[in-house]
Amino acid sequence: MTETNERRWEKERLAHVRQELQDRLDELEPQVAGLAEQAADIRKRFWEEVTINTSSYTDFEEAFYTINQQSRVLAERERGHQLLVQQWKSVNRLLPLPYFGRIDFKEKGINFTEQVYIGVSSFTDREGLNFLIYDWRTPIASLYYDHASGPADYETPMGRIEGSVELKRQFQIQDGQLLGMFDASETIGDALLQEVLSKGANSQMKSIVATIQKEQNAIIRDDRSRMLIVQGAAGSGKTSAALQRVAYLLYKHRQSVKADQMVLFSPNPMFGSYISTVLPELGEENIQQTTFQEYLNYWLGSSLSPEDPLDQMEYVLTAGEEAGYSARLEGIRYKASPAFLEALKNYGEWLGREGIKFVGIRFRDREFITSAQMKAQFSSYDVKLSLPSRILLLQEWLLKELAQLEQKELYADWVEEELNYLDVDDYADVYRKLHKEKPVFEVAEQYAARENMGKRPDLDEGAFDFLEREEQLLRRNVVKQMFKPLRQRVRKFKFVNVQAVYEQLFVDEDAYKERTNGAVVPPYWDEICRQTIDMLHQNKLFHEDATPYLYVKEIIEGVRINTDIRYVFVDEGQDYSAFQYEYIKKLFPRARLTVLGDFGQAIYMQATELAAADSPLTGLYGEKETRLIRLLQSYRSTREIVEFTRAMLPGGEEIVAFDRRDQKPQLIQTGIVESQHDAFICKDVDELHAEGFQSIAIITKTAAESRKAYERLQAQGMEKLKLITKETEQFEKGCMVIPVYLAKGVEFDAVLVYDASAGQYGEEYDRKLLYTACTRAMHRLHLYAKQHWSPFVQALSQDLYEKREETCVPRKTAAPLHLHDLED
Ligand SMILES: Nc1ncnc2c1ncn2[C@@H]1O[C@H](COP(=O)(O)OP(=O)(O)OP(=O)(O)O)[C@@H](O)[C@H]1O
């Protein structure tokens, strides 16, 4: 066949498959509507068809069976309807783009070459015998992602199948029309990838199903590791691969795992909205998404409010001049470290021996059960029992004590008083209750009357007295109501003073050492102690204390677990501490973990290196159950941007750029006049817009700088500018000012680093912040500085960028130049 014949053939096949799809749709539509109507009808007439007659046991039994039968029919219809709707949706999804790839595979020992067309779901011919389209998650489809032409094999549940790939073809199909096709030889056609990557940024992430790369496919299909760690360069497709992996696992384990048994921890709520369309695009339901902070807030309850990690970050970046800053930084570092985790484990032992602090139970200004009584009771339990078991015993004891006290209080004066405040409803309740008991009373009365046969019945003796019963019930209600909160507090372990238990760790160095089996304290310990206790006294927790606090709480009360969750995904995994991983492991004991991150973007102080030999992550489930995959190829940015950004990172030379070309990054020195600086940015934004770039981010180091930049740029007349803050929930296209730590994980057509001067990014710590900011750019990257460039920019080879030093007149020249317009 000539090439044009080949194309014609593919066009005809496409038309044929689309026709089959259309026919199926035409068949399904009336059925879908019909079944829905039938189910609705049955539901409506459900009770009409059932006559309930309970006069005899047989009648009752009959009614029971009719109801059962009706509800079974209804459930079946509804299940049938759901299945049809699923099929209908899947055919609908396939119609505009039935498949994106084809692979011709000849199995060893079989004289037949199968043409395998791959799309987002499977579709067979009318007889159900031939696959017109294979779901991309079927075993045979992995050939498409893993092999170029030549010998190839793939894994099936029945074992490995060997053979050879004779053709690998990619299609560009839009609205059912074949726009292009490429035969790929080596890797999956760079042509299609080029095409996909050259497109503009979106306000929502896209699925990469048609162009998944081999190393990404390994992540997606790994189904053995308990812990899968992915260390991948910026833009290497970690998040994309993670979402494809979710879709794969939901497909592979569709009988046993549902979407609500998977959780994804994402860096912030805005990121959650950014990725929320990928799974529905692949025909799967979204899984649960949360941030670690949401978990902390939930478990800590309302008693203590933990600081937001973004506020912690803002403090670290902006509070350098404040008293106690160095101590706080040391505290953040130490409280996230494995050393502190170890210290807390030892503290747990000590607590079990002597350290628990109890809170007495008070009631109406009386100490019902004192903390000393609790302590005495607690120490009567066998020390061989675990701490949570002994606390449970104490809880049981307290509930019993409360029950006895409740009984004793029935005739206390305060109850008498409370009775006066009861309203009509309370009396009515009691009356109803007594009325229900009436037959019993009547029998009792008759009995009493018979006993006194012949005698005048004496109602005061032996007979039931309603009034007395009523008062007793009312009293009981009053006391019960008053004791309810006490019981609830006991059930919620409020009799342990966790806050005091955590606080006693931070008394002084000697006490700390004694209680943690000699842990070595970090520098500034006294100040760290003071700061921690200050916060606790305001019922607040530093972010770095939140997870350790929960950890201590659980040492005492026992671990909270969620056994429903089967897969946990942690994106931006470098930003979690050893502590947080330990916590996640405990919380989800039946789950497999996938952690994706990039140590090059580790901008939080509690960062964890994912790929290091001594990484706490490897230790979590042990080396045998852990697999590490590295992604080195970056897909997001142009070659010029990747070459520029990777040179900022030590070891960055191993990052591989994808061959997509555009301008070199631009370095613009704006001079010391602030308004001129902003004018340059405004002018560049206009030009980028004119070139057709729709998503442009002006990235600052901090939220405070974002606010300032936003105001200044607006003053320069920049219109439709958005300010992104930690409260922003939705990610939209357009031009925005955003602090770097909120831009994590997302991407823009063009990135303008608002101020890349030495004053902003001068310390070693700033290197990764600047790297993270620059790597958000897909097509264009501009950096601005008034005077001196950041040392991380200065260190770059000059052939990696273009320098601009043109002049630019501020747009709003009306305001005269003030001294504050000049840089310090
Ligand atoms: N195989 C692929 N085919 C097409 N596009 C891809 C592929 N892999 C990644 N991309 C694209 O590259 C960009 C970066 O992907 P993604 O955000 O998943 O990377 P990441 O490693 O999570 O990045 P970062 O760590 O910098 O946030 C996205 O636009 C994504 O669509």
The ligand as a Tripos MOL2 file, in Angstrom:
@<TRIPOS>MOLECULE
LIG
   31    33     1     0     0
SMALL
NO_CHARGES

@<TRIPOS>ATOM
      1 N1          3.8410   12.0260   28.5640 N.pl3     1 LIG1
      2 C1          3.4190   13.2550   28.4660 C.ar      1 LIG1
      3 N2          2.7190   13.6360   27.3950 N.ar      1 LIG1
      4 C2          2.2720   14.9010   27.2610 C.ar      1 LIG1
      5 N3          2.4620   15.8400   28.1710 N.ar      1 LIG1
      6 C3          3.1470   15.5160   29.2600 C.ar      1 LIG1
      7 C4          3.6530   14.2180   29.4750 C.ar      1 LIG1
      8 N4          4.2770   14.1980   30.6680 N.ar      1 LIG1
      9 C5          4.1460   15.4200   31.1800 C.ar      1 LIG1
     10 N5          3.4800   16.2160   30.3420 N.ar      1 LIG1
     11 C6          3.1320   17.6180   30.5180 C.3       1 LIG1
     12 O1          4.1900   18.2570   31.1990 O.3       1 LIG1
     13 C7          3.6840   19.2180   32.1040 C.3       1 LIG1
     14 C8          4.2130   18.9350   33.4840 C.3       1 LIG1
     15 O2          3.5830   17.7880   33.9860 O.3       1 LIG1
     16 P1          3.3110   17.6170   35.5370 P.3       1 LIG1
     17 O3          2.7130   18.8590   36.0980 O.co2     1 LIG1
     18 O4          2.6320   16.3360   35.7060 O.co2     1 LIG1
     19 O5          4.8000   17.5300   36.0430 O.3       1 LIG1
     20 P2          5.3620   17.4530   37.5390 P.3       1 LIG1
     21 O6          6.5320   16.5670   37.4940 O.co2     1 LIG1
     22 O7          4.2820   17.1260   38.4740 O.co2     1 LIG1
     23 O8          5.8370   18.9510   37.7020 O.3       1 LIG1
     24 P3          6.2930   19.8080   38.9820 P.3       1 LIG1
     25 O9          6.9990   18.9350   39.9280 O.co2     1 LIG1
     26 O10         7.1900   20.8320   38.3970 O.co2     1 LIG1
     27 O11         5.0550   20.4230   39.5090 O.co2     1 LIG1
     28 C9          2.1670   19.1610   31.9940 C.3       1 LIG1
     29 O12         1.7390   20.1320   31.0970 O.3       1 LIG1
     30 C10         1.9120   17.7830   31.4150 C.3       1 LIG1
     31 O13         0.7160   17.7510   30.6590 O.3       1 LIG1
@<TRIPOS>BOND
     1     1     2 1
     2     2     3 ar
     3     2     7 ar
     4     3     4 ar
     5     4     5 ar
     6     5     6 ar
     7     6     7 ar
     8     6    10 ar
     9     7     8 ar
    10     8     9 ar
    11     9    10 ar
    12    10    11 1
    13    11    12 1
    14    11    30 1
    15    12    13 1
    16    13    14 1
    17    13    28 1
    18    14    15 1
    19    15    16 1
    20    16    17 2
    21    16    18 1
    22    16    19 1
    23    19    20 1
    24    20    21 2
    25    20    22 1
    26    20    23 1
    27    23    24 1
    28    24    25 2
    29    24    26 1
    30    24    27 1
    31    28    29 1
    32    28    30 1
    33    30    31 1
@<TRIPOS>SUBSTRUCTURE
     1 LIG1         1 GROUP 0 **** ****
